[in-house]
């Protein structure tokens, strides 16, 4: 999500008014749409209702469903530090 948002920002700032402006705008819009999909999927998959916070990791089970690990680990603090 963070990478897609960053790419959208970079592409939005490129070649304003130049011959490739439309292509950069289209690419930026595509990254924004993908970032929105990722954000919705992430929230749906990673939210732990019981604890009121995110799972640290989700893993597929043998039944094909995804299961979250409710442990709190330092990498979650790194994710919080990202601007997007």
PyMOL Python script that loads the backbone (N, CA, C, O; Angstrom):
from pymol import cmd

cmd.read_pdbstr("""\
ATOM      1  N   UNK A   1       0.819  -1.183   0.000  1.00  0.00           N
ATOM      2  CA  UNK A   1       0.000   0.000   0.000  1.00  0.00           C
ATOM      3  C   UNK A   1       0.865   1.250   0.000  1.00  0.00           C
ATOM      4  O   UNK A   1       0.651   2.180  -0.777  1.00  0.00           O
ATOM      5  N   UNK A   2       1.831   1.246   0.876  1.00  0.00           N
ATOM      6  CA  UNK A   2       2.723   2.407   0.957  1.00  0.00           C
ATOM      7  C   UNK A   2       3.459   2.625  -0.369  1.00  0.00           C
ATOM      8  O   UNK A   2       3.578   3.759  -0.834  1.00  0.00           O
ATOM      9  N   UNK A   3       3.945   1.554  -0.971  1.00  0.00           N
ATOM     10  CA  UNK A   3       4.677   1.670  -2.235  1.00  0.00           C
ATOM     11  C   UNK A   3       3.769   2.176  -3.356  1.00  0.00           C
ATOM     12  O   UNK A   3       4.186   3.014  -4.156  1.00  0.00           O
ATOM     13  N   UNK A   4       2.551   1.683  -3.420  1.00  0.00           N
ATOM     14  CA  UNK A   4       1.628   2.146  -4.454  1.00  0.00           C
ATOM     15  C   UNK A   4       1.291   3.624  -4.284  1.00  0.00           C
ATOM     16  O   UNK A   4       1.226   4.364  -5.266  1.00  0.00           O
ATOM     17  N   UNK A   5       1.078   4.054  -3.052  1.00  0.00           N
ATOM     18  CA  UNK A   5       0.797   5.472  -2.802  1.00  0.00           C
ATOM     19  C   UNK A   5       2.004   6.329  -3.172  1.00  0.00           C
ATOM     20  O   UNK A   5       1.850   7.404  -3.752  1.00  0.00           O
ATOM     21  N   UNK A   6       3.188   5.864  -2.842  1.00  0.00           N
ATOM     22  CA  UNK A   6       4.406   6.592  -3.196  1.00  0.00           C
ATOM     23  C   UNK A   6       4.594   6.690  -4.696  1.00  0.00           C
ATOM     24  O   UNK A   6       4.977   7.741  -5.211  1.00  0.00           O
ATOM     25  N   UNK A   7       4.324   5.596  -5.404  1.00  0.00           N
ATOM     26  CA  UNK A   7       4.416   5.616  -6.864  1.00  0.00           C
ATOM     27  C   UNK A   7       3.410   6.580  -7.464  1.00  0.00           C
ATOM     28  O   UNK A   7       3.732   7.302  -8.407  1.00  0.00           O
ATOM     29  N   UNK A   8       2.205   6.601  -6.935  1.00  0.00           N
ATOM     30  CA  UNK A   8       1.180   7.526  -7.433  1.00  0.00           C
ATOM     31  C   UNK A   8       1.639   8.972  -7.260  1.00  0.00           C
ATOM     32  O   UNK A   8       1.442   9.799  -8.151  1.00  0.00           O
ATOM     33  N   UNK A   9       2.244   9.274  -6.128  1.00  0.00           N
ATOM     34  CA  UNK A   9       2.760  10.636  -5.894  1.00  0.00           C
ATOM     35  C   UNK A   9       3.870  10.972  -6.875  1.00  0.00           C
ATOM     36  O   UNK A   9       3.876  12.054  -7.461  1.00  0.00           O
ATOM     37  N   UNK A  10       4.803  10.057  -7.058  1.00  0.00           N
ATOM     38  CA  UNK A  10       5.907  10.304  -7.984  1.00  0.00           C
ATOM     39  C   UNK A  10       5.401  10.506  -9.416  1.00  0.00           C
ATOM     40  O   UNK A  10       5.844  11.417 -10.115  1.00  0.00           O
ATOM     41  N   UNK A  11       4.484   9.660  -9.836  1.00  0.00           N
ATOM     42  CA  UNK A  11       3.960   9.760 -11.195  1.00  0.00           C
ATOM     43  C   UNK A  11       3.145  11.033 -11.392  1.00  0.00           C
ATOM     44  O   UNK A  11       3.137  11.603 -12.483  1.00  0.00           O
ATOM     45  N   UNK A  12       2.467  11.478 -10.355  1.00  0.00           N
ATOM     46  CA  UNK A  12       1.665  12.700 -10.444  1.00  0.00           C
ATOM     47  C   UNK A  12       2.539  13.930 -10.646  1.00  0.00           C
ATOM     48  O   UNK A  12       2.102  14.920 -11.231  1.00  0.00           O
ATOM     49  N   UNK A  13       3.765  13.865 -10.163  1.00  0.00           N
ATOM     50  CA  UNK A  13       4.678  15.006 -10.235  1.00  0.00           C
ATOM     51  C   UNK A  13       5.511  15.023 -11.512  1.00  0.00           C
ATOM     52  O   UNK A  13       6.309  15.941 -11.700  1.00  0.00           O
ATOM     53  N   UNK A  14       5.353  14.043 -12.393  1.00  0.00           N
ATOM     54  CA  UNK A  14       6.205  13.907 -13.572  1.00  0.00           C
ATOM     55  C   UNK A  14       5.623  14.585 -14.792  1.00  0.00           C
ATOM     56  O   UNK A  14       4.417  14.525 -15.030  1.00  0.00           O
ATOM     57  N   UNK A  15       6.465  15.218 -15.551  1.00  0.00           N
ATOM     58  CA  UNK A  15       6.179  15.694 -16.896  1.00  0.00           C
ATOM     59  C   UNK A  15       4.883  16.498 -17.009  1.00  0.00           C
ATOM     60  O   UNK A  15       4.139  16.339 -17.976  1.00  0.00           O
ATOM     61  N   UNK A  16       4.612  17.347 -16.042  1.00  0.00           N
ATOM     62  CA  UNK A  16       3.393  18.157 -16.076  1.00  0.00           C
ATOM     63  C   UNK A  16       3.377  19.019 -17.337  1.00  0.00           C
ATOM     64  O   UNK A  16       4.274  19.834 -17.554  1.00  0.00           O
ATOM     65  N   UNK A  17       2.359  18.831 -18.157  1.00  0.00           N
ATOM     66  CA  UNK A  17       2.221  19.609 -19.377  1.00  0.00           C
ATOM     67  C   UNK A  17       3.061  19.120 -20.535  1.00  0.00           C
ATOM     68  O   UNK A  17       2.951  19.652 -21.640  1.00  0.00           O
ATOM     69  N   UNK A  18       3.905  18.112 -20.313  1.00  0.00           N
ATOM     70  CA  UNK A  18       4.767  17.590 -21.370  1.00  0.00           C
ATOM     71  C   UNK A  18       4.042  16.560 -22.216  1.00  0.00           C
ATOM     72  O   UNK A  18       2.863  16.285 -21.997  1.00  0.00           O
ATOM     73  N   UNK A  19       4.749  15.993 -23.180  1.00  0.00           N
ATOM     74  CA  UNK A  19       4.115  15.045 -24.095  1.00  0.00           C
ATOM     75  C   UNK A  19       3.672  13.741 -23.435  1.00  0.00           C
ATOM     76  O   UNK A  19       2.817  13.041 -23.978  1.00  0.00           O
ATOM     77  N   UNK A  20       4.224  13.407 -22.295  1.00  0.00           N
ATOM     78  CA  UNK A  20       3.853  12.167 -21.607  1.00  0.00           C
ATOM     79  C   UNK A  20       2.941  12.409 -20.407  1.00  0.00           C
ATOM     80  O   UNK A  20       2.699  11.494 -19.619  1.00  0.00           O
ATOM     81  N   UNK A  21       2.441  13.616 -20.263  1.00  0.00           N
ATOM     82  CA  UNK A  21       1.637  13.970 -19.089  1.00  0.00           C
ATOM     83  C   UNK A  21       0.434  13.043 -18.927  1.00  0.00           C
ATOM     84  O   UNK A  21       0.139  12.596 -17.819  1.00  0.00           O
ATOM     85  N   UNK A  22      -0.257  12.755 -20.027  1.00  0.00           N
ATOM     86  CA  UNK A  22      -1.443  11.884 -19.936  1.00  0.00           C
ATOM     87  C   UNK A  22      -1.067  10.478 -19.493  1.00  0.00           C
ATOM     88  O   UNK A  22      -1.786   9.864 -18.704  1.00  0.00           O
ATOM     89  N   UNK A  23       0.045   9.964 -19.991  1.00  0.00           N
ATOM     90  CA  UNK A  23       0.481   8.614 -19.615  1.00  0.00           C
ATOM     91  C   UNK A  23       0.843   8.563 -18.135  1.00  0.00           C
ATOM     92  O   UNK A  23       0.505   7.602 -17.444  1.00  0.00           O
ATOM     93  N   UNK A  24       1.530   9.594 -17.649  1.00  0.00           N
ATOM     94  CA  UNK A  24       1.887   9.619 -16.228  1.00  0.00           C
ATOM     95  C   UNK A  24       0.646   9.756 -15.355  1.00  0.00           C
ATOM     96  O   UNK A  24       0.556   9.128 -14.300  1.00  0.00           O
ATOM     97  N   UNK A  25      -0.308  10.570 -15.787  1.00  0.00           N
ATOM     98  CA  UNK A  25      -1.549  10.736 -15.032  1.00  0.00           C
ATOM     99  C   UNK A  25      -2.317   9.423 -14.980  1.00  0.00           C
ATOM    100  O   UNK A  25      -2.844   9.051 -13.932  1.00  0.00           O
ATOM    101  N   UNK A  26      -2.383   8.718 -16.107  1.00  0.00           N
ATOM    102  CA  UNK A  26      -3.069   7.434 -16.153  1.00  0.00           C
ATOM    103  C   UNK A  26      -2.389   6.412 -15.241  1.00  0.00           C
ATOM    104  O   UNK A  26      -3.062   5.665 -14.530  1.00  0.00           O
ATOM    105  N   UNK A  27      -1.068   6.381 -15.262  1.00  0.00           N
ATOM    106  CA  UNK A  27      -0.329   5.453 -14.393  1.00  0.00           C
ATOM    107  C   UNK A  27      -0.535   5.805 -12.927  1.00  0.00           C
ATOM    108  O   UNK A  27      -0.700   4.915 -12.093  1.00  0.00           O
ATOM    109  N   UNK A  28      -0.528   7.099 -12.605  1.00  0.00           N
ATOM    110  CA  UNK A  28      -0.749   7.532 -11.218  1.00  0.00           C
ATOM    111  C   UNK A  28      -2.142   7.128 -10.756  1.00  0.00           C
ATOM    112  O   UNK A  28      -2.309   6.646  -9.635  1.00  0.00           O
ATOM    113  N   UNK A  29      -3.139   7.322 -11.608  1.00  0.00           N
ATOM    114  CA  UNK A  29      -4.509   6.941 -11.260  1.00  0.00           C
ATOM    115  C   UNK A  29      -4.630   5.432 -11.055  1.00  0.00           C
ATOM    116  O   UNK A  29      -5.348   4.974 -10.166  1.00  0.00           O
ATOM    117  N   UNK A  30      -3.927   4.670 -11.879  1.00  0.00           N
ATOM    118  CA  UNK A  30      -3.931   3.217 -11.728  1.00  0.00           C
ATOM    119  C   UNK A  30      -3.336   2.809 -10.384  1.00  0.00           C
ATOM    120  O   UNK A  30      -3.879   1.940  -9.701  1.00  0.00           O
ATOM    121  N   UNK A  31      -2.230   3.427 -10.007  1.00  0.00           N
ATOM    122  CA  UNK A  31      -1.604   3.132  -8.704  1.00  0.00           C
ATOM    123  C   UNK A  31      -2.535   3.503  -7.561  1.00  0.00           C
ATOM    124  O   UNK A  31      -2.614   2.783  -6.566  1.00  0.00           O
ATOM    125  N   UNK A  32      -3.239   4.615  -7.695  1.00  0.00           N
ATOM    126  CA  UNK A  32      -4.183   5.038  -6.643  1.00  0.00           C
ATOM    127  C   UNK A  32      -5.319   4.030  -6.501  1.00  0.00           C
ATOM    128  O   UNK A  32      -5.702   3.673  -5.386  1.00  0.00           O
ATOM    129  N   UNK A  33      -5.857   3.571  -7.631  1.00  0.00           N
ATOM    130  CA  UNK A  33      -6.939   2.576  -7.575  1.00  0.00           C
ATOM    131  C   UNK A  33      -6.462   1.274  -6.934  1.00  0.00           C
ATOM    132  O   UNK A  33      -7.165   0.683  -6.114  1.00  0.00           O
ATOM    133  N   UNK A  34      -5.265   0.835  -7.312  1.00  0.00           N
ATOM    134  CA  UNK A  34      -4.713  -0.379  -6.709  1.00  0.00           C
ATOM    135  C   UNK A  34      -4.486  -0.200  -5.210  1.00  0.00           C
ATOM    136  O   UNK A  34      -4.764  -1.107  -4.425  1.00  0.00           O
ATOM    137  N   UNK A  35      -3.985   0.962  -4.814  1.00  0.00           N
ATOM    138  CA  UNK A  35      -3.753   1.237  -3.390  1.00  0.00           C
ATOM    139  C   UNK A  35      -5.059   1.188  -2.608  1.00  0.00           C
ATOM    140  O   UNK A  35      -5.089   0.692  -1.481  1.00  0.00           O
ATOM    141  N   UNK A  36      -6.133   1.697  -3.194  1.00  0.00           N
ATOM    142  CA  UNK A  36      -7.435   1.650  -2.529  1.00  0.00           C
ATOM    143  C   UNK A  36      -7.917   0.210  -2.358  1.00  0.00           C
ATOM    144  O   UNK A  36      -8.460  -0.147  -1.313  1.00  0.00           O
ATOM    145  N   UNK A  37      -7.716  -0.620  -3.396  1.00  0.00           N
ATOM    146  CA  UNK A  37      -8.086  -2.036  -3.292  1.00  0.00           C
ATOM    147  C   UNK A  37      -7.265  -2.743  -2.224  1.00  0.00           C
ATOM    148  O   UNK A  37      -7.794  -3.530  -1.439  1.00  0.00           O
ATOM    149  N   UNK A  38      -5.967  -2.457  -2.201  1.00  0.00           N
ATOM    150  CA  UNK A  38      -5.083  -3.066  -1.194  1.00  0.00           C
ATOM    151  C   UNK A  38      -5.528  -2.660   0.204  1.00  0.00           C
ATOM    152  O   UNK A  38      -5.579  -3.498   1.104  1.00  0.00           O
ATOM    153  N   UNK A  39      -5.852  -1.380   0.395  1.00  0.00           N
ATOM    154  CA  UNK A  39      -6.274  -0.904   1.714  1.00  0.00           C
ATOM    155  C   UNK A  39      -7.537  -1.618   2.178  1.00  0.00           C
ATOM    156  O   UNK A  39      -7.630  -2.022   3.337  1.00  0.00           O
ATOM    157  N   UNK A  40      -8.508  -1.777   1.286  1.00  0.00           N
ATOM    158  CA  UNK A  40      -9.748  -2.478   1.665  1.00  0.00           C
ATOM    159  C   UNK A  40      -9.476  -3.946   1.993  1.00  0.00           C
ATOM    160  O   UNK A  40      -9.976  -4.466   2.990  1.00  0.00           O
ATOM    161  N   UNK A  41      -8.682  -4.609   1.153  1.00  0.00           N
ATOM    162  CA  UNK A  41      -8.366  -6.022   1.384  1.00  0.00           C
ATOM    163  C   UNK A  41      -7.565  -6.209   2.661  1.00  0.00           C
ATOM    164  O   UNK A  41      -7.811  -7.139   3.430  1.00  0.00           O
ATOM    165  N   UNK A  42      -6.602  -5.317   2.883  1.00  0.00           N
ATOM    166  CA  UNK A  42      -5.773  -5.399   4.081  1.00  0.00           C
ATOM    167  C   UNK A  42      -6.637  -5.270   5.335  1.00  0.00           C
ATOM    168  O   UNK A  42      -6.510  -6.057   6.273  1.00  0.00           O
ATOM    169  N   UNK A  43      -7.511  -4.271   5.338  1.00  0.00           N
ATOM    170  CA  UNK A  43      -8.361  -4.057   6.511  1.00  0.00           C
ATOM    171  C   UNK A  43      -9.268  -5.260   6.761  1.00  0.00           C
ATOM    172  O   UNK A  43      -9.469  -5.666   7.906  1.00  0.00           O
ATOM    173  N   UNK A  44      -9.810  -5.822   5.691  1.00  0.00           N
ATOM    174  CA  UNK A  44     -10.699  -6.979   5.825  1.00  0.00           C
ATOM    175  C   UNK A  44      -9.955  -8.207   6.348  1.00  0.00           C
ATOM    176  O   UNK A  44     -10.476  -8.940   7.188  1.00  0.00           O
ATOM    177  N   UNK A  45      -8.762  -8.425   5.861  1.00  0.00           N
ATOM    178  CA  UNK A  45      -8.012  -9.631   6.201  1.00  0.00           C
ATOM    179  C   UNK A  45      -7.266  -9.522   7.534  1.00  0.00           C
ATOM    180  O   UNK A  45      -7.199 -10.494   8.286  1.00  0.00           O
ATOM    181  N   UNK A  46      -6.715  -8.362   7.823  1.00  0.00           N
ATOM    182  CA  UNK A  46      -5.826  -8.223   8.979  1.00  0.00           C
ATOM    183  C   UNK A  46      -6.507  -7.728  10.259  1.00  0.00           C
ATOM    184  O   UNK A  46      -5.908  -7.811  11.331  1.00  0.00           O
ATOM    185  N   UNK A  47      -7.742  -7.215  10.179  1.00  0.00           N
ATOM    186  CA  UNK A  47      -8.354  -6.660  11.386  1.00  0.00           C
ATOM    187  C   UNK A  47      -8.780  -7.772  12.331  1.00  0.00           C
ATOM    188  O   UNK A  47      -9.455  -8.723  11.938  1.00  0.00           O
ATOM    189  N   UNK A  48      -8.366  -7.631  13.598  1.00  0.00           N
ATOM    190  CA  UNK A  48      -8.674  -8.576  14.661  1.00  0.00           C
ATOM    191  C   UNK A  48      -9.755  -7.948  15.538  1.00  0.00           C
ATOM    192  O   UNK A  48      -9.454  -7.136  16.413  1.00  0.00           O
ATOM    193  N   UNK A  49     -11.007  -8.323  15.305  1.00  0.00           N
ATOM    194  CA  UNK A  49     -12.124  -7.756  16.064  1.00  0.00           C
ATOM    195  C   UNK A  49     -11.992  -7.998  17.564  1.00  0.00           C
ATOM    196  O   UNK A  49     -12.291  -7.120  18.372  1.00  0.00           O
ATOM    197  N   UNK A  50     -11.547  -9.183  17.923  1.00  0.00           N
ATOM    198  CA  UNK A  50     -11.469  -9.546  19.341  1.00  0.00           C
ATOM    199  C   UNK A  50     -10.525  -8.617  20.108  1.00  0.00           C
ATOM    200  O   UNK A  50     -10.845  -8.190  21.217  1.00  0.00           O
ATOM    201  N   UNK A  51      -9.365  -8.301  19.526  1.00  0.00           N
ATOM    202  CA  UNK A  51      -8.364  -7.466  20.203  1.00  0.00           C
ATOM    203  C   UNK A  51      -8.503  -5.986  19.852  1.00  0.00           C
ATOM    204  O   UNK A  51      -7.933  -5.135  20.535  1.00  0.00           O
ATOM    205  N   UNK A  52      -9.249  -5.672  18.802  1.00  0.00           N
ATOM    206  CA  UNK A  52      -9.406  -4.275  18.405  1.00  0.00           C
ATOM    207  C   UNK A  52      -8.144  -3.688  17.783  1.00  0.00           C
ATOM    208  O   UNK A  52      -7.875  -2.494  17.908  1.00  0.00           O
ATOM    209  N   UNK A  53      -7.379  -4.538  17.116  1.00  0.00           N
ATOM    210  CA  UNK A  53      -6.157  -4.089  16.451  1.00  0.00           C
ATOM    211  C   UNK A  53      -5.867  -5.054  15.300  1.00  0.00           C
ATOM    212  O   UNK A  53      -6.666  -5.944  15.009  1.00  0.00           O
ATOM    213  N   UNK A  54      -4.731  -4.870  14.660  1.00  0.00           N
ATOM    214  CA  UNK A  54      -4.384  -5.718  13.530  1.00  0.00           C
ATOM    215  C   UNK A  54      -3.703  -7.013  13.972  1.00  0.00           C
ATOM    216  O   UNK A  54      -3.012  -7.053  14.990  1.00  0.00           O
ATOM    217  N   UNK A  55      -3.912  -8.064  13.186  1.00  0.00           N
ATOM    218  CA  UNK A  55      -3.104  -9.269  13.358  1.00  0.00           C
ATOM    219  C   UNK A  55      -1.687  -8.937  12.911  1.00  0.00           C
ATOM    220  O   UNK A  55      -1.485  -8.070  12.060  1.00  0.00           O
ATOM    221  N   UNK A  56      -0.721  -9.618  13.479  1.00  0.00           N
ATOM    222  CA  UNK A  56       0.671  -9.402  13.074  1.00  0.00           C
ATOM    223  C   UNK A  56       0.935 -10.009  11.702  1.00  0.00           C
ATOM    224  O   UNK A  56       1.639  -9.428  10.876  1.00  0.00           O
ATOM    225  N   UNK A  57       0.366 -11.172  11.475  1.00  0.00           N
ATOM    226  CA  UNK A  57       0.557 -11.882  10.205  1.00  0.00           C
ATOM    227  C   UNK A  57      -0.676 -12.747   9.985  1.00  0.00           C
ATOM    228  O   UNK A  57      -1.320 -13.182  10.940  1.00  0.00           O
ATOM    229  N   UNK A  58      -0.998 -12.990   8.724  1.00  0.00           N
ATOM    230  CA  UNK A  58      -2.044 -13.961   8.409  1.00  0.00           C
ATOM    231  C   UNK A  58      -1.414 -15.047   7.555  1.00  0.00           C
ATOM    232  O   UNK A  58      -0.556 -14.786   6.711  1.00  0.00           O
ATOM    233  N   UNK A  59      -1.862 -16.265   7.797  1.00  0.00           N
ATOM    234  CA  UNK A  59      -1.299 -17.412   7.079  1.00  0.00           C
ATOM    235  C   UNK A  59      -2.426 -18.327   6.640  1.00  0.00           C
ATOM    236  O   UNK A  59      -3.439 -18.446   7.328  1.00  0.00           O
ATOM    237  N   UNK A  60      -2.252 -18.978   5.485  1.00  0.00           N
ATOM    238  CA  UNK A  60      -3.295 -19.903   5.040  1.00  0.00           C
ATOM    239  C   UNK A  60      -3.273 -21.186   5.855  1.00  0.00           C
ATOM    240  O   UNK A  60      -2.214 -21.716   6.188  1.00  0.00           O
ATOM    241  N   UNK A  61      -4.456 -21.664   6.162  1.00  0.00           N
ATOM    242  CA  UNK A  61      -4.574 -22.940   6.849  1.00  0.00           C
ATOM    243  C   UNK A  61      -4.744 -24.060   5.842  1.00  0.00           C
ATOM    244  O   UNK A  61      -4.878 -23.804   4.645  1.00  0.00           O
ATOM    245  N   UNK A  62      -4.739 -25.285   6.307  1.00  0.00           N
ATOM    246  CA  UNK A  62      -4.888 -26.440   5.423  1.00  0.00           C
ATOM    247  C   UNK A  62      -6.274 -26.463   4.776  1.00  0.00           C
ATOM    248  O   UNK A  62      -6.471 -27.123   3.755  1.00  0.00           O
ATOM    249  N   UNK A  63      -7.225 -25.752   5.359  1.00  0.00           N
ATOM    250  CA  UNK A  63      -8.582 -25.708   4.812  1.00  0.00           C
ATOM    251  C   UNK A  63      -8.766 -24.610   3.762  1.00  0.00           C
ATOM    252  O   UNK A  63      -9.861 -24.435   3.228  1.00  0.00           O
ATOM    253  N   UNK A  64      -7.683 -23.867   3.466  1.00  0.00           N
ATOM    254  CA  UNK A  64      -7.754 -22.813   2.467  1.00  0.00           C
ATOM    255  C   UNK A  64      -8.168 -21.459   3.015  1.00  0.00           C
ATOM    256  O   UNK A  64      -8.138 -20.464   2.290  1.00  0.00           O
ATOM    257  N   UNK A  65      -8.553 -21.406   4.281  1.00  0.00           N
ATOM    258  CA  UNK A  65      -8.917 -20.128   4.911  1.00  0.00           C
ATOM    259  C   UNK A  65      -7.664 -19.473   5.478  1.00  0.00           C
ATOM    260  O   UNK A  65      -6.654 -20.138   5.708  1.00  0.00           O
ATOM    261  N   UNK A  66      -7.739 -18.164   5.702  1.00  0.00           N
ATOM    262  CA  UNK A  66      -6.616 -17.421   6.271  1.00  0.00           C
ATOM    263  C   UNK A  66      -6.838 -17.239   7.763  1.00  0.00           C
ATOM    264  O   UNK A  66      -7.947 -16.951   8.213  1.00  0.00           O
ATOM    265  N   UNK A  67      -5.750 -17.415   8.528  1.00  0.00           N
ATOM    266  CA  UNK A  67      -5.814 -17.289   9.985  1.00  0.00           C
ATOM    267  C   UNK A  67      -4.790 -16.271  10.456  1.00  0.00           C
ATOM    268  O   UNK A  67      -3.640 -16.270  10.015  1.00  0.00           O
ATOM    269  N   UNK A  68      -5.231 -15.402  11.364  1.00  0.00           N
ATOM    270  CA  UNK A  68      -4.353 -14.359  11.870  1.00  0.00           C
ATOM    271  C   UNK A  68      -3.644 -14.742  13.150  1.00  0.00           C
ATOM    272  O   UNK A  68      -4.177 -15.475  13.984  1.00  0.00           O
ATOM    273  N   UNK A  69      -2.442 -14.237  13.289  1.00  0.00           N
ATOM    274  CA  UNK A  69      -1.646 -14.405  14.514  1.00  0.00           C
ATOM    275  C   UNK A  69      -1.788 -13.120  15.314  1.00  0.00           C
ATOM    276  O   UNK A  69      -1.362 -12.064  14.847  1.00  0.00           O
ATOM    277  N   UNK A  70      -2.381 -13.179  16.519  1.00  0.00           N
ATOM    278  CA  UNK A  70      -2.636 -11.964  17.285  1.00  0.00           C
ATOM    279  C   UNK A  70      -1.430 -11.417  18.057  1.00  0.00           C
ATOM    280  O   UNK A  70      -1.569 -10.443  18.797  1.00  0.00           O
ATOM    281  N   UNK A  71      -0.263 -12.022  17.898  1.00  0.00           N
ATOM    282  CA  UNK A  71       0.916 -11.548  18.634  1.00  0.00           C
ATOM    283  C   UNK A  71       1.242 -10.102  18.262  1.00  0.00           C
ATOM    284  O   UNK A  71       1.008  -9.662  17.136  1.00  0.00           O
ATOM    285  N   UNK A  72       1.780  -9.387  19.223  1.00  0.00           N
ATOM    286  CA  UNK A  72       2.234  -8.011  18.981  1.00  0.00           C
ATOM    287  C   UNK A  72       3.749  -8.066  18.848  1.00  0.00           C
ATOM    288  O   UNK A  72       4.447  -8.519  19.756  1.00  0.00           O
ATOM    289  N   UNK A  73       4.252  -7.599  17.706  1.00  0.00           N
ATOM    290  CA  UNK A  73       5.687  -7.653  17.429  1.00  0.00           C
ATOM    291  C   UNK A  73       6.196  -6.291  16.984  1.00  0.00           C
ATOM    292  O   UNK A  73       5.410  -5.448  16.552  1.00  0.00           O
ATOM    293  N   UNK A  74       7.515  -6.062  17.085  1.00  0.00           N
ATOM    294  CA  UNK A  74       8.089  -4.747  16.743  1.00  0.00           C
ATOM    295  C   UNK A  74       7.853  -4.301  15.302  1.00  0.00           C
ATOM    296  O   UNK A  74       7.805  -3.100  15.037  1.00  0.00           O
ATOM    297  N   UNK A  75       7.704  -5.243  14.361  1.00  0.00           N
ATOM    298  CA  UNK A  75       7.498  -4.836  12.974  1.00  0.00           C
ATOM    299  C   UNK A  75       6.210  -4.034  12.800  1.00  0.00           C
ATOM    300  O   UNK A  75       6.082  -3.271  11.842  1.00  0.00           O
ATOM    301  N   UNK A  76       5.265  -4.199  13.709  1.00  0.00           N
ATOM    302  CA  UNK A  76       4.031  -3.420  13.638  1.00  0.00           C
ATOM    303  C   UNK A  76       4.321  -1.927  13.875  1.00  0.00           C
ATOM    304  O   UNK A  76       3.648  -1.065  13.310  1.00  0.00           O
ATOM    305  N   UNK A  77       5.308  -1.636  14.696  1.00  0.00           N
ATOM    306  CA  UNK A  77       5.698  -0.238  14.917  1.00  0.00           C
ATOM    307  C   UNK A  77       6.305   0.357  13.656  1.00  0.00           C
ATOM    308  O   UNK A  77       6.092   1.533  13.360  1.00  0.00           O
ATOM    309  N   UNK A  78       7.053  -0.441  12.917  1.00  0.00           N
ATOM    310  CA  UNK A  78       7.612   0.044  11.655  1.00  0.00           C
ATOM    311  C   UNK A  78       6.502   0.376  10.669  1.00  0.00           C
ATOM    312  O   UNK A  78       6.570   1.388   9.972  1.00  0.00           O
ATOM    313  N   UNK A  79       5.486  -0.466  10.608  1.00  0.00           N
ATOM    314  CA  UNK A  79       4.362  -0.203   9.708  1.00  0.00           C
ATOM    315  C   UNK A  79       3.653   1.091  10.099  1.00  0.00           C
ATOM    316  O   UNK A  79       3.222   1.849   9.231  1.00  0.00           O
ATOM    317  N   UNK A  80       3.532   1.343  11.380  1.00  0.00           N
ATOM    318  CA  UNK A  80       2.889   2.584  11.843  1.00  0.00           C
ATOM    319  C   UNK A  80       3.670   3.828  11.437  1.00  0.00           C
ATOM    320  O   UNK A  80       3.095   4.908  11.305  1.00  0.00           O
ATOM    321  N   UNK A  81       4.967   3.683  11.241  1.00  0.00           N
ATOM    322  CA  UNK A  81       5.799   4.851  10.924  1.00  0.00           C
ATOM    323  C   UNK A  81       5.691   5.274   9.467  1.00  0.00           C
ATOM    324  O   UNK A  81       6.151   6.358   9.110  1.00  0.00           O
ATOM    325  N   UNK A  82       5.090   4.436   8.609  1.00  0.00           N
ATOM    326  CA  UNK A  82       4.974   4.769   7.194  1.00  0.00           C
ATOM    327  C   UNK A  82       3.899   5.847   7.009  1.00  0.00           C
ATOM    328  O   UNK A  82       2.858   5.792   7.663  1.00  0.00           O
ATOM    329  N   UNK A  83       4.138   6.823   6.130  1.00  0.00           N
ATOM    330  CA  UNK A  83       3.188   7.910   5.980  1.00  0.00           C
ATOM    331  C   UNK A  83       1.859   7.508   5.317  1.00  0.00           C
ATOM    332  O   UNK A  83       0.865   8.220   5.462  1.00  0.00           O
ATOM    333  N   UNK A  84       1.827   6.407   4.612  1.00  0.00           N
ATOM    334  CA  UNK A  84       0.571   6.005   3.940  1.00  0.00           C
ATOM    335  C   UNK A  84      -0.015   4.815   4.644  1.00  0.00           C
ATOM    336  O   UNK A  84      -1.068   4.317   4.244  1.00  0.00           O
TER     337      UNK A  84
END
""", "prot")
cmd.dss("prot")
cmd.show_as("cartoon", "prot")
cmd.util.cbc("prot")
cmd.orient("prot")
